[in-house]
Amino acid sequence: MAEFRVPERHAQLLEFAQGLTPPAGWKVEISGDEIIMMAGPSVIHQRNLLVVREQFDAHRPAGLMPSENTDLASPNVGKLRNPDLTYIPVSVVELGGNEVPAELAEIAVEVVSVSNPENDLVGKVRDYPLMGIPLYLVIDPREGAVVLFSEPSGGSYRRRWDGAFGDAVPIPAPFDFTLATASLVRYTA
């Protein structure tokens, strides 16, 4: 991965965001020159995340652990993101603290929120490949859609797989299984 220098402004934003104590049920992320605070997820959001997590857990490689709402930090590109679900090496426990180097994550999974869909569909599609995250799975209950981004290169993902709720999603290594999506639920009006 290429070396990046942290612009002073991004370093200041990271330091400021790391010092924030959001209210219960809120989380903080940084993208570009923005600090993003988001409210906690809905019950439908949580159910869909459970459907996905149970399948990933069944195919989790030894040495990886699931983690929900973990801060993935990439100081070299000025990013701090907090995916709904990620799988990271068990060995990160030895690092201590509240942040995990983003490049250690094997996947980021997001269930699109009703209140801020652009964060998951634009901001994180831009940020996750820069952060070195090899797979990005987006579950969109607004549209009943599923998107899998893979093969980060040159600051973007080279591959994109699109499907709908009900389709079988081919999840590549290190998980290497087919994600069933028939039981995902769309948001109600």
N, C-alpha and C positions, 0 to 999 in steps of 0.2 A: 504494500500500500504506500502511496506517495506521502511524503512528509509535508505537513502544512504548518504554517505559523499561525498562532492565535492572534488575530487583530486585538488591539487593546480594548476596543469597545466590546467585543465578544467576551473577553476575559472579565471585564467589569460586569456584564450581564450575567455571566455564569456565577460570579461571586455573589452578586445581589440575589439571584434566584435561589441559590443554595442557602442563603440566610433567611429566606421567607418561611413563615410558618402558616401555611394555608389553613382555612377553617376545615373542620372534619368533613370528609367526603369530597374535598377538592384536591386537585393535583396541579403541579406547575411544570411547564415545559418551556424550552427556548428554541426558537427557530429564527434565524437571521437576526434582525434587530428587535424582535418581539419576545416578550415574556407572555406566555399563554396560560391562563388559569381556567380550569374546566370543572364543572360540577360533577358529582358522582353519577354513575350510570343508572339507567332504569332497570326494572325487573326483567323485561324482555331482553335487554342488552346482556344482563348477567346470565340468563338462561341460555342464550345463544353462545356465550363464551364457555359455559359449562359443556354444552354439546361438543364444541370444538376441542376443548381441553381434554375431555375424557378420551377422545380418539387419539390425540397426540400422546397422552400419558401411556396409552396401550402400546404405542410404537416408539416410546422414548428410548434412545440409546443409553446404555450404561454410561455413567459419568456426567450426564446432563440432568438438570433439575428444572421443573417448571417454576416460574415466578410471575406473579401478577402485580402490575403497577410498580415495577422496579425502574429506578432511574438509570437509563443507559446514557453514559456521558462520552462525548467526543470533544474534548477540549481543543484538539488540533484543528477542528473545523467549526468550533463555537456552537456546538449543539448539545442539548440535554433533552432527551425524549423519554416518555414514560408509557410504553405500550401496555395494552390491556393484558397481554400474555407474551412471555418470551421463554425460551429455553436457554439456559446458561450452564457453564461447567460447574459442577458441585464444588470444585476447588476455589471458586470466587469467594467462598465463605472465609478463606484464609486472608483475603484482602481486607476484610472488615468494612466498616463504613456503610453508607447508604447508596453508593453509586457503584455501577459495574461498567468497566470499559466496554463500550458498545460493540467493538469488533469481536468480543467474545461471545456475543449472542448468535445463536444459530438461526433464529427466526424472530420476527415481530408479528404479532397477531393483533389486529384492531377490529372492533365492532364499531361501525360508524355511528356517531351520535347524531341525534336529531338537531341539536342546538348548534353544532359546529362541524358540519360534514367536510368542509374545505380543509380542516386540519388533517383529517385522515386521508382524504382523496387527492389533495394537492401538496400540502406541506410535508407530510411524512413520505409521500412518494418521492419528493425531492430530497429529503433529509436522510432517510434510511440508507440509500446506497452510498451517500457521502460518508456515512458513519461506519460503513463496512459490514452492514447486516445483509447476509446472503439471500434471505427469503423474507418476503413481506406478504402476509395474507390479510386481505381486507374482506370483512363480512359486512354487507350493506343491507340492513333490515328495512330501510326506506324503500329500496328498489327491488329487494329480493335477489340481489346480485352477490357474486363472489369473484374476487380477482386475486390471482397469485402472481407476484412479481419475483423474478429471480435473475441470477447472473449479473450482479453489479459490476459495472466497468465504466471508467471515465466519468464517474459522478452520476450515473443513472443506471436503471435496470435495463438489460438488453432483451429480456424475455417477459412476456405478459400473457397469462392465461385468463380468459374471461368465461364465466358461467353464471348460472342462475341457481337459486335454491332448488334442490332436487338433483342437481348434477353431481357427478363424482369428480372430485378435485384430485389430480395427480400430485401428491406431495413428494418431492425428490429427497435424496439422501441429505442428511443423515437419518431422516425419519423413514422414507421410502414406503409409503402406503397410500391408499386411496381414501380421501376424506369424504364421508357420506354427509350430505347436506339436506336431505329430505325432511329432517325434523327441526330445521331452523325455522324461526317464527319471524314474520314481518311485524314492524311496528303498526299499531292500530292508529287510526285517524284521530 
